[in-house]
Amino acid sequence: MDSIMAPGRMEYIKGRKPDGCIFCEGSVREEDLVLYKGKSCYIMMNKYPYTSGHLLVVPFRHICDIEETSAEEKMEIMELTDMCVRALKKALAPEGFNIGMNLGKAAGAGVDDHMHIHIVPRWQGDTNFATVLGEVRVIPEDVAKTRNTLLSYFPGREEM
């Protein structure tokens, strides 16, 4: 029998969930996952990705509903989403993308009190037997390595 190792999952499953918001600056956010900071929003790696290159666009303000976003935040969310797609196309050459938000627990939000948008690069065949039968995701690359690959595709990184 073959074994599939996903060592990062157990850390998440058994690990103590941090107090504070994982997206708020000055809280428990992991700064090394942040790729780019805009005026009202930023881009970060998903620590527990669906696939390699899974990015998040997050407003700086701690808000949970899209209706709470300002016109500036709405505009920058889309601009940064576009920046993510362009960077991922250059760096990882995906064949498609899933882009979206889960607003509220009932919609599947893992973090429901700080709105964020997911940008998930996709390739033909990346949904495999392990996901379908075993409810396990096989992430082909460590998040830190993917982060290092993507860093040069986000302008102004040296200013952060």
C-alpha positions in Angstrom: 0.0 0.0 0.0 1.2 3.5 -0.9 1.2 6.3 1.7 0.7 9.9 1.0 2.4 12.3 3.4 0.9 15.7 4.2 2.9 16.8 7.2 1.5 20.3 7.3 -2.1 19.1 7.8 -1.5 17.6 11.2 -0.1 20.9 12.5 -3.3 22.6 11.4 -5.7 19.8 12.6 -4.2 19.4 16.1 -2.6 22.8 16.6 -3.9 25.4 18.9 -5.8 28.0 17.0 -4.3 31.4 17.6 -6.0 34.1 19.5 -6.5 37.1 17.4 -7.1 37.6 13.7 -4.8 35.8 11.3 -5.4 38.6 8.8 -5.0 41.7 10.9 -1.6 43.5 11.0 -0.3 43.6 14.6 -2.4 40.5 15.6 -1.2 36.9 14.8 -0.7 37.4 11.1 2.4 35.6 9.8 4.2 38.4 8.0 6.4 36.1 6.0 3.3 34.9 4.1 2.6 38.5 2.9 3.7 39.1 -0.7 2.4 42.6 -1.4 0.9 45.5 0.5 -1.4 48.0 -1.2 -3.1 51.1 0.2 -6.2 49.4 1.6 -5.6 45.7 0.9 -2.8 43.2 0.7 -1.8 39.8 -0.8 -0.7 36.8 1.2 0.0 33.1 0.7 -2.6 30.7 2.1 -0.8 28.8 4.9 -3.0 25.7 4.3 -3.5 25.9 0.5 -5.9 24.0 -1.7 -3.0 23.8 -4.2 0.4 25.4 -4.7 0.2 29.1 -5.3 -3.1 29.6 -3.4 -3.2 33.3 -2.7 -5.5 35.6 -0.6 -6.4 39.2 -1.1 -7.4 40.8 2.2 -8.5 44.3 3.2 -6.5 45.8 6.0 -9.6 46.7 7.9 -11.2 44.0 10.0 -14.5 43.6 8.2 -16.6 40.6 7.4 -19.1 41.6 4.8 -18.6 42.9 1.3 -21.2 45.6 2.0 -18.8 47.1 4.5 -16.0 47.7 2.0 -15.3 51.2 0.8 -15.2 52.1 -2.9 -11.4 52.2 -2.6 -11.2 48.7 -1.0 -13.6 47.3 -3.7 -11.3 48.7 -6.5 -8.1 47.6 -4.9 -9.5 44.1 -4.2 -10.0 43.6 -7.9 -6.7 45.3 -8.8 -4.8 42.9 -6.5 -6.8 39.9 -7.7 -5.7 40.8 -11.2 -2.1 41.2 -10.0 -2.3 37.7 -8.5 -3.6 36.1 -11.7 -0.8 37.8 -13.7 1.9 36.8 -11.3 0.7 33.2 -11.0 0.5 32.9 -14.8 4.1 34.0 -15.2 5.5 32.0 -12.2 3.5 28.8 -12.3 1.7 28.6 -15.7 -1.6 27.4 -14.4 -4.3 26.4 -16.9 -7.1 28.1 -15.0 -8.2 29.7 -11.8 -10.9 29.4 -9.1 -11.5 32.9 -7.6 -14.0 33.6 -4.9 -15.1 34.4 -1.4 -16.9 32.4 1.3 -18.9 34.9 3.3 -20.1 33.3 6.6 -19.7 29.9 8.2 -22.7 28.5 6.3 -20.8 29.4 3.0 -17.7 27.5 4.1 -15.7 30.4 5.5 -12.8 29.1 7.6 -12.3 32.7 8.9 -15.6 34.3 8.8 -14.9 37.6 10.7 -12.3 39.0 8.2 -13.3 39.1 4.6 -10.9 37.8 2.0 -10.8 36.5 -1.6 -9.2 33.3 -2.7 -7.2 33.0 -5.9 -6.5 29.3 -6.6 -4.4 28.3 -9.6 -5.6 25.1 -11.3 -4.1 22.6 -13.7 -5.8 19.8 -15.7 -5.8 16.7 -13.4 -5.0 18.5 -10.2 -8.2 17.0 -8.6 -7.0 13.5 -8.1 -8.1 10.3 -6.3 -6.7 11.4 -3.0 -9.0 14.4 -2.9 -12.0 12.6 -4.2 -11.7 9.3 -2.2 -9.5 10.2 0.8 -10.5 13.8 1.5 -6.8 14.6 1.4 -5.1 17.3 -0.7 -1.7 16.6 -2.1 0.2 19.9 -2.3 3.2 19.4 -4.6 5.4 22.2 -3.1 6.1 23.6 0.3 4.3 27.0 0.9 7.6 28.7 1.7 9.2 27.5 -1.5 6.2 28.7 -3.5 6.4 32.1 -1.7 10.0 32.5 -2.7 9.1 31.7 -6.3 6.3 34.3 -6.3 8.1 37.1 -4.5 9.8 38.6 -7.5 6.5 38.9 -9.4 5.0 41.4 -6.9 6.3 45.0 -7.2 7.7 47.0 -4.3 8.3 44.0 -2.1 11.6 45.5 -0.9 9.6 48.4 0.6 7.6 46.2 3.0 
